[in-house]
Amino acid sequence: MIDFFKNKFNKRQQKSMIFEVTLRCNLDCFYCYNVCKNKIPYPVEELDTQNTLKLIDRIIEDTKCIQLTFTGGEPYLRKDILQLARHVKEKGISLNIISNGTLLNKDLIKDSIESGITLFELPLLSSERAIHNELVRKDVFDRVTESIAYIKSFQGNVVTVFVATKKNIHTWKETIDMAVALGADGLMLNRFNPGGEGANNIDELLPDPEQLEEALEIANEASSRYKISIACSIAMHPCLIKTEKYPNLGFGFCAAGTSRAYYTIDPAGNVRMCNHSQMIIGNILEESFWKFAHNQKAKDFMKAIPDFCKNCAIAKECQGGCKAAAEVCYNDIYDEDPFLKKYKHLAKKK
C-alpha cells in the first residue's frame, strides 16, 4: 500500500532523455564532439542486445520520459537498432534518432519508420558537395541528401542540422534552400561548439560573431519566407550576439538540471549532464537516476559560471554559454567556453 501511494504521487519526471546507443562511428568529422575523442580517456563499453533492452526499460521506468533520442556515434552501426526502436515503440514512447545518414537506404528508412522512429536528425552541412564532404572527411554528400528525400517519400519527419563553421557558413543561405527543396520539416543552425576532435580545430572552424549574425539574419528571413522552424540549440552569448533581432528563430541556453535538460546516457548506462559533457554523474543501472541527477557533481555543473560573466545582469539566464565545452577543452567547467574566450574582447555586457 505504501508503494502504491509512493508511485501514484511521485511527480518526478524527466520528459526527454538522450541515449547514446553506441560510441562507434563510421565518419571522422572535423567538428566532432564525441566524448571518445576528448583529451581525457572515456570508458567505452557497449552492452549486448538483451542488456541494452533492459537499459532502455530502466531509463523509461526511472525517468518517466515520454521522449527518447537515439544517438551515437552512429546509431545505425548497431545491427539491432530496429529491434531497440520497436521496443521503445511498444512502450508508447516517442523516438527520435540522430544519424549522419550515410548508412541509410530506402528499405532501412521504411523499416525505421515502421519500427517507431518519429523524427530523423541528419546533417546537411552545405549545399556544396565538396564542403560537406570536407567537414565529414568522407564522400557521403549524395547518400545524405538521398536519405532526406527517402524519409520524406515515406512520410517521415526530418530535421536537417547545419553546424556553422568558418568553412561552410558562407553557403548557409543556399543550404536552407536545398533543405526546403528536399522537404525538411525543420532546420537547426548550430554554431560550432568545440569538443572531441573539434577541440583540435578551434581556430580553423570557429566562426566570429559577425559571421554568425549574418547567418542568423538569413535564417530569420528564411523562416518567415518558407514558414519553417529554425532552431539554434547551441548557446549564443547575448553579449556577443543580439538574439532579439531574430524573432523568428528559437534560441536556448544551458538547461542543465531543469525539465529541459539534455541528460545523456551512454551505451553502458553512465549518465552525463548533456551530450557535450564528459563528466559522469552516475550509472542508471546501479542506482536511481533521481539519486544522482542533483548530486554534488551535478550541482557544481549547474552553478558553474565563468568569472568574466559573474557581474552580468543576465548571467543566470545565459550561464556563460556552454560550460561543457569549457570542461572538455580546458578541463574546467568554470572556464569560458571557447566561443566566449576567443571573442570576449567584443563583448558588451548587460
Disulfide bonds with the S-S distance in Angstrom:
none
